[in-house]
Amino acid sequence: MATQRSRRLRKKMHIDEFQELGFSVSWSFPQGTSTDDIDAGVDALINEVIEPNGLAFDGSGYLQWEGLICLQKTGKCTDEQREQVRQWLEARNLENVTVTELFDVWWD
């Protein structure tokens, strides 16, 4: 039996039209990469892929990085955005690049 929920409740629960899809990403810099090169690489990722596509990145690391990517506003990331991130990371010869399938960032 389907439950009828008000718009306010759907928004509060992040469901239906307020569902947010994102994906996880991880990669490694080659052993011996300097701190300056790591900082420049992460800054370039944000400036060249994340910001121009209206995405947000929450992650951390040193030589091995992992994090969550979603939209800056309520909405759903696309497979095209996932591929852009994957291709950008692989083009920089980063190691162990992993990009997950899209998932609900609030409920999965």
TIVO-2410 file (N, C-alpha, C; in nm, 3 decimals):
# residues 108
REC num residu      c1      c2      c3 atome chaine
REC   1      M   0.084  -0.118   0.000     N      A
REC   1      M   0.000   0.000   0.000    CA      A
REC   1      M   0.089   0.124   0.000     C      A
REC   2      A   0.068   0.211  -0.096     N      A
REC   2      A   0.149   0.333  -0.110    CA      A
REC   2      A   0.109   0.434  -0.003     C      A
REC   3      T   0.209   0.499   0.053     N      A
REC   3      T   0.185   0.599   0.155    CA      A
REC   3      T   0.185   0.736   0.090     C      A
REC   4      Q   0.082   0.816   0.116     N      A
REC   4      Q   0.076   0.952   0.066    CA      A
REC   4      Q   0.144   1.043   0.167     C      A
REC   5      R   0.246   1.116   0.120     N      A
REC   5      R   0.318   1.208   0.207    CA      A
REC   5      R   0.308   1.349   0.150     C      A
REC   6      S   0.306   1.447   0.237     N      A
REC   6      S   0.301   1.586   0.193    CA      A
REC   6      S   0.435   1.625   0.131     C      A
REC   7      R   0.433   1.729   0.051     N      A
REC   7      R   0.555   1.780  -0.013    CA      A
REC   7      R   0.661   1.813   0.092     C      A
REC   8      R   0.618   1.876   0.200     N      A
REC   8      R   0.711   1.913   0.308    CA      A
REC   8      R   0.778   1.789   0.367     C      A
REC   9      L   0.703   1.684   0.390     N      A
REC   9      L   0.758   1.562   0.446    CA      A
REC   9      L   0.850   1.491   0.346     C      A
REC  10      R   0.810   1.489   0.216     N      A
REC  10      R   0.897   1.429   0.115    CA      A
REC  10      R   1.031   1.503   0.106     C      A
REC  11      K   1.025   1.635   0.119     N      A
REC  11      K   1.149   1.714   0.115    CA      A
REC  11      K   1.235   1.685   0.237     C      A
REC  12      K   1.173   1.678   0.352     N      A
REC  12      K   1.245   1.650   0.476    CA      A
REC  12      K   1.309   1.511   0.475     C      A
REC  13      M   1.241   1.416   0.410     N      A
REC  13      M   1.290   1.278   0.404    CA      A
REC  13      M   1.383   1.253   0.284     C      A
REC  14      H   1.396   1.351   0.195     N      A
REC  14      H   1.480   1.338   0.075    CA      A
REC  14      H   1.434   1.221  -0.011     C      A
REC  15      I   1.306   1.215  -0.038     N      A
REC  15      I   1.251   1.108  -0.121    CA      A
REC  15      I   1.174   1.168  -0.239     C      A
REC  16      D   1.138   1.079  -0.332     N      A
REC  16      D   1.064   1.116  -0.452    CA      A
REC  16      D   1.135   1.227  -0.529     C      A
REC  17      E   1.072   1.341  -0.552     N      A
REC  17      E   1.136   1.447  -0.631    CA      A
REC  17      E   1.253   1.513  -0.559     C      A
REC  18      F   1.272   1.484  -0.430     N      A
REC  18      F   1.381   1.541  -0.352    CA      A
REC  18      F   1.495   1.441  -0.327     C      A
REC  19      Q   1.488   1.327  -0.392     N      A
REC  19      Q   1.593   1.226  -0.379    CA      A
REC  19      Q   1.724   1.281  -0.435     C      A
REC  20      E   1.833   1.250  -0.371     N      A
REC  20      E   1.965   1.293  -0.417    CA      A
REC  20      E   2.052   1.172  -0.447     C      A
REC  21      L   2.098   1.164  -0.572     N      A
REC  21      L   2.186   1.056  -0.612    CA      A
REC  21      L   2.328   1.108  -0.626     C      A
REC  22      G   2.423   1.030  -0.580     N      A
REC  22      G   2.564   1.064  -0.591    CA      A
REC  22      G   2.644   0.937  -0.611     C      A
REC  23      F   2.776   0.949  -0.599     N      A
REC  23      F   2.862   0.833  -0.616    CA      A
REC  23      F   2.989   0.851  -0.535     C      A
REC  24      S   3.050   0.740  -0.501     N      A
REC  24      S   3.178   0.741  -0.430    CA      A
REC  24      S   3.291   0.730  -0.530     C      A
REC  25      V   3.403   0.787  -0.493     N      A
REC  25      V   3.521   0.784  -0.579    CA      A
REC  25      V   3.644   0.760  -0.492     C      A
REC  26      S   3.739   0.688  -0.546     N      A
REC  26      S   3.867   0.671  -0.477    CA      A
REC  26      S   3.978   0.657  -0.580     C      A
REC  27      W   4.098   0.699  -0.540     N      A
REC  27      W   4.215   0.689  -0.628    CA      A
REC  27      W   4.339   0.702  -0.542     C      A
REC  28      S   4.452   0.669  -0.601     N      A
REC  28      S   4.581   0.681  -0.533    CA      A
REC  28      S   4.678   0.760  -0.619     C      A
REC  29      F   4.756   0.845  -0.554     N      A
REC  29      F   4.867   0.910  -0.622    CA      A
REC  29      F   4.984   0.812  -0.619     C      A
REC  30      P   5.070   0.815  -0.718     N      A
REC  30      P   5.187   0.726  -0.718    CA      A
REC  30      P   5.274   0.749  -0.595     C      A
REC  31      Q   5.336   0.641  -0.547     N      A
REC  31      Q   5.426   0.649  -0.432    CA      A
REC  31      Q   5.533   0.756  -0.458     C      A
REC  32      G   5.560   0.837  -0.358     N      A
REC  32      G   5.662   0.940  -0.371    CA      A
REC  32      G   5.614   1.073  -0.425     C      A
REC  33      T   5.484   1.085  -0.453     N      A
REC  33      T   5.429   1.212  -0.500    CA      A
REC  33      T   5.442   1.316  -0.389     C      A
REC  34      S   5.489   1.434  -0.424     N      A
REC  34      S   5.509   1.539  -0.323    CA      A
REC  34      S   5.375   1.597  -0.278     C      A
REC  35      T   5.378   1.656  -0.160     N      A
REC  35      T   5.258   1.720  -0.105    CA      A
REC  35      T   5.208   1.830  -0.197     C      A
REC  36      D   5.299   1.906  -0.256     N      A
REC  36      D   5.259   2.013  -0.348    CA      A
REC  36      D   5.188   1.957  -0.470     C      A
REC  37      D   5.236   1.844  -0.522     N      A
REC  37      D   5.173   1.782  -0.639    CA      A
REC  37      D   5.036   1.725  -0.604     C      A
REC  38      I   5.022   1.671  -0.483     N      A
REC  38      I   4.892   1.620  -0.437    CA      A
REC  38      I   4.793   1.735  -0.427     C      A
REC  39      D   4.835   1.843  -0.362     N      A
REC  39      D   4.748   1.961  -0.348    CA      A
REC  39      D   4.707   2.015  -0.484     C      A
REC  40      A   4.801   2.024  -0.576     N      A
REC  40      A   4.772   2.075  -0.710    CA      A
REC  40      A   4.676   1.981  -0.784     C      A
REC  41      G   4.693   1.851  -0.766     N      A
REC  41      G   4.605   1.754  -0.832    CA      A
REC  41      G   4.462   1.762  -0.783     C      A
REC  42      V   4.445   1.771  -0.652     N      A
REC  42      V   4.310   1.781  -0.595    CA      A
REC  42      V   4.247   1.914  -0.633     C      A
REC  43      D   4.324   2.022  -0.628     N      A
REC  43      D   4.272   2.153  -0.671    CA      A
REC  43      D   4.228   2.150  -0.817     C      A
REC  44      A   4.307   2.085  -0.902     N      A
REC  44      A   4.272   2.075  -1.044    CA      A
REC  44      A   4.144   1.994  -1.063     C      A
REC  45      L   4.129   1.887  -0.989     N      A
REC  45      L   4.005   1.808  -0.997    CA      A
REC  45      L   3.885   1.895  -0.964     C      A
REC  46      I   3.895   1.971  -0.858     N      A
REC  46      I   3.784   2.058  -0.816    CA      A
REC  46      I   3.760   2.168  -0.920     C      A
REC  47      N   3.866   2.231  -0.968     N      A
REC  47      N   3.851   2.343  -1.061    CA      A
REC  47      N   3.812   2.302  -1.202     C      A
REC  48      E   3.853   2.183  -1.246     N      A
REC  48      E   3.829   2.142  -1.384    CA      A
REC  48      E   3.707   2.051  -1.402     C      A
REC  49      V   3.668   1.978  -1.298     N      A
REC  49      V   3.558   1.882  -1.313    CA      A
REC  49      V   3.444   1.907  -1.215     C      A
REC  50      I   3.477   1.923  -1.088     N      A
REC  50      I   3.374   1.933  -0.985    CA      A
REC  50      I   3.294   2.063  -1.000     C      A
REC  51      E   3.358   2.176  -0.988     N      A
REC  51      E   3.289   2.305  -0.994    CA      A
REC  51      E   3.216   2.331  -1.126     C      A
REC  52      P   3.282   2.311  -1.242     N      A
REC  52      P   3.212   2.341  -1.369    CA      A
REC  52      P   3.086   2.257  -1.392     C      A
REC  53      N   3.076   2.141  -1.328     N      A
REC  53      N   2.960   2.055  -1.347    CA      A
REC  53      N   2.858   2.068  -1.234     C      A
REC  54      G   2.877   2.166  -1.146     N      A
REC  54      G   2.783   2.187  -1.037    CA      A
REC  54      G   2.786   2.076  -0.933     C      A
REC  55      L   2.901   2.009  -0.921     N      A
REC  55      L   2.915   1.899  -0.827    CA      A
REC  55      L   2.980   1.947  -0.698     C      A
REC  56      A   2.969   1.864  -0.595     N      A
REC  56      A   3.035   1.888  -0.467    CA      A
REC  56      A   3.115   1.763  -0.432     C      A
REC  57      F   3.233   1.782  -0.375     N      A
REC  57      F   3.319   1.670  -0.337    CA      A
REC  57      F   3.350   1.678  -0.189     C      A
REC  58      D   3.324   1.570  -0.117     N      A
REC  58      D   3.357   1.560   0.024    CA      A
REC  58      D   3.447   1.438   0.039     C      A
REC  59      G   3.575   1.463   0.060     N      A
REC  59      G   3.668   1.352   0.070    CA      A
REC  59      G   3.796   1.392   0.139     C      A
REC  60      S   3.883   1.294   0.156     N      A
REC  60      S   4.010   1.321   0.221    CA      A
REC  60      S   4.110   1.214   0.182     C      A
REC  61      G   4.235   1.243   0.214     N      A
REC  61      G   4.339   1.146   0.188    CA      A
REC  61      G   4.475   1.212   0.183     C      A
REC  62      Y   4.574   1.133   0.154     N      A
REC  62      Y   4.710   1.182   0.130    CA      A
REC  62      Y   4.754   1.119  -0.002     C      A
REC  63      L   4.816   1.003   0.000     N      A
REC  63      L   4.843   0.934  -0.126    CA      A
REC  63      L   4.720   0.859  -0.174     C      A
REC  64      Q   4.638   0.812  -0.081     N      A
REC  64      Q   4.514   0.743  -0.117    CA      A
REC  64      Q   4.397   0.832  -0.078     C      A
REC  65      W   4.312   0.862  -0.177     N      A
REC  65      W   4.198   0.951  -0.156    CA      A
REC  65      W   4.068   0.873  -0.175     C      A
REC  66      E   3.966   0.914  -0.100     N      A
REC  66      E   3.832   0.863  -0.122    CA      A
REC  66      E   3.732   0.968  -0.078     C      A
REC  67      G   3.616   0.965  -0.140     N      A
REC  67      G   3.516   1.064  -0.105    CA      A
REC  67      G   3.384   1.041  -0.176     C      A
REC  68      L   3.292   1.133  -0.150     N      A
REC  68      L   3.157   1.129  -0.205    CA      A
REC  68      L   3.140   1.248  -0.297     C      A
REC  69      I   3.079   1.225  -0.412     N      A
REC  69      I   3.047   1.333  -0.504    CA      A
REC  69      I   2.896   1.336  -0.524     C      A
REC  70      C   2.838   1.453  -0.509     N      A
REC  70      C   2.696   1.473  -0.533    CA      A
REC  70      C   2.679   1.613  -0.594     C      A
REC  71      L   2.556   1.651  -0.621     N      A
REC  71      L   2.531   1.785  -0.675    CA      A
REC  71      L   2.539   1.888  -0.564     C      A
REC  72      Q   2.571   2.011  -0.600     N      A
REC  72      Q   2.574   2.120  -0.502    CA      A
REC  72      Q   2.433   2.157  -0.457     C      A
REC  73      K   2.334   2.126  -0.538     N      A
REC  73      K   2.195   2.153  -0.502    CA      A
REC  73      K   2.121   2.020  -0.499     C      A
REC  74      T   2.000   2.020  -0.453     N      A
REC  74      T   1.920   1.898  -0.450    CA      A
REC  74      T   1.901   1.847  -0.592     C      A
REC  75      G   1.932   1.721  -0.613     N      A
REC  75      G   1.916   1.663  -0.746    CA      A
REC  75      G   1.992   1.534  -0.760     C      A
REC  76      K   2.000   1.488  -0.882     N      A
REC  76      K   2.060   1.358  -0.910    CA      A
REC  76      K   2.178   1.372  -1.005     C      A
REC  77      C   2.292   1.316  -0.964     N      A
REC  77      C   2.406   1.307  -1.054    CA      A
REC  77      C   2.370   1.214  -1.169     C      A
REC  78      T   2.440   1.228  -1.278     N      A
REC  78      T   2.414   1.144  -1.395    CA      A
REC  78      T   2.532   1.050  -1.419     C      A
REC  79      D   2.507   0.948  -1.501     N      A
REC  79      D   2.616   0.858  -1.540    CA      A
REC  79      D   2.722   0.934  -1.619     C      A
REC  80      E   2.680   1.035  -1.693     N      A
REC  80      E   2.775   1.116  -1.770    CA      A
REC  80      E   2.872   1.188  -1.675     C      A
REC  81      Q   2.823   1.240  -1.565     N      A
REC  81      Q   2.909   1.306  -1.467    CA      A
REC  81      Q   3.006   1.207  -1.403     C      A
REC  82      R   2.957   1.086  -1.375     N      A
REC  82      R   3.044   0.981  -1.320    CA      A
REC  82      R   3.159   0.953  -1.416     C      A
REC  83      E   3.125   0.941  -1.545     N      A
REC  83      E   3.226   0.910  -1.645    CA      A
REC  83      E   3.326   1.025  -1.661     C      A
REC  84      Q   3.279   1.149  -1.651     N      A
REC  84      Q   3.370   1.264  -1.661    CA      A
REC  84      Q   3.474   1.259  -1.549     C      A
REC  85      V   3.429   1.228  -1.428     N      A
REC  85      V   3.522   1.219  -1.315    CA      A
REC  85      V   3.619   1.103  -1.337     C      A
REC  86      R   3.568   0.987  -1.378     N      A
REC  86      R   3.654   0.870  -1.401    CA      A
REC  86      R   3.759   0.900  -1.508     C      A
REC  87      Q   3.715   0.955  -1.620     N      A
REC  87      Q   3.806   0.985  -1.731    CA      A
REC  87      Q   3.912   1.088  -1.690     C      A
REC  88      W   3.873   1.188  -1.614     N      A
REC  88      W   3.968   1.290  -1.570    CA      A
REC  88      W   4.076   1.226  -1.483     C      A
REC  89      L   4.036   1.144  -1.387     N      A
REC  89      L   4.132   1.079  -1.297    CA      A
REC  89      L   4.224   0.985  -1.373     C      A
REC  90      E   4.168   0.906  -1.465     N      A
REC  90      E   4.249   0.811  -1.540    CA      A
REC  90      E   4.344   0.881  -1.637     C      A
REC  91      A   4.303   0.997  -1.690     N      A
REC  91      A   4.388   1.072  -1.783    CA      A
REC  91      A   4.512   1.128  -1.713     C      A
REC  92      R   4.505   1.143  -1.581     N      A
REC  92      R   4.620   1.194  -1.505    CA      A
REC  92      R   4.708   1.082  -1.452     C      A
REC  93      N   4.685   0.961  -1.501     N      A
REC  93      N   4.763   0.842  -1.462    CA      A
REC  93      N   4.762   0.817  -1.312     C      A
REC  94      L   4.648   0.846  -1.249     N      A
REC  94      L   4.634   0.813  -1.108    CA      A
REC  94      L   4.604   0.664  -1.096     C      A
REC  95      E   4.639   0.606  -0.985     N      A
REC  95      E   4.628   0.461  -0.967    CA      A
REC  95      E   4.501   0.424  -0.892     C      A
REC  96      N   4.457   0.299  -0.911     N      A
REC  96      N   4.344   0.240  -0.838    CA      A
REC  96      N   4.218   0.328  -0.844     C      A
REC  97      V   4.188   0.383  -0.959     N      A
REC  97      V   4.071   0.469  -0.974    CA      A
REC  97      V   3.945   0.383  -0.967     C      A
REC  98      T   3.856   0.418  -0.875     N      A
REC  98      T   3.729   0.348  -0.859    CA      A
REC  98      T   3.618   0.451  -0.850     C      A
REC  99      V   3.515   0.434  -0.932     N      A
REC  99      V   3.397   0.518  -0.928    CA      A
REC  99      V   3.277   0.424  -0.917     C      A
REC 100      T   3.197   0.440  -0.812     N      A
REC 100      T   3.084   0.350  -0.789    CA      A
REC 100      T   2.965   0.386  -0.878     C      A
REC 101      E   2.867   0.299  -0.877     N      A
REC 101      E   2.738   0.329  -0.939    CA      A
REC 101      E   2.670   0.438  -0.859     C      A
REC 102      L   2.570   0.501  -0.918     N      A
REC 102      L   2.493   0.603  -0.847    CA      A
REC 102      L   2.415   0.538  -0.733     C      A
REC 103      F   2.405   0.610  -0.621     N      A
REC 103      F   2.324   0.562  -0.509    CA      A
REC 103      F   2.262   0.679  -0.437     C      A
REC 104      D   2.158   0.652  -0.359     N      A
REC 104      D   2.088   0.754  -0.282    CA      A
REC 104      D   2.179   0.796  -0.167     C      A
REC 105      V   2.222   0.922  -0.166     N      A
REC 105      V   2.320   0.966  -0.067    CA      A
REC 105      V   2.261   0.978   0.073     C      A
REC 106      W   2.129   0.978   0.086     N      A
REC 106      W   2.066   0.987   0.218    CA      A
REC 106      W   2.027   0.851   0.274     C      A
REC 107      W   1.997   0.757   0.186     N      A
REC 107      W   1.939   0.630   0.235    CA      A
REC 107      W   2.024   0.507   0.205     C      A
REC 108      D   2.129   0.515   0.125     N      A
REC 108      D   2.210   0.396   0.096    CA      A
REC 108      D   2.339   0.397   0.174     C      A
***
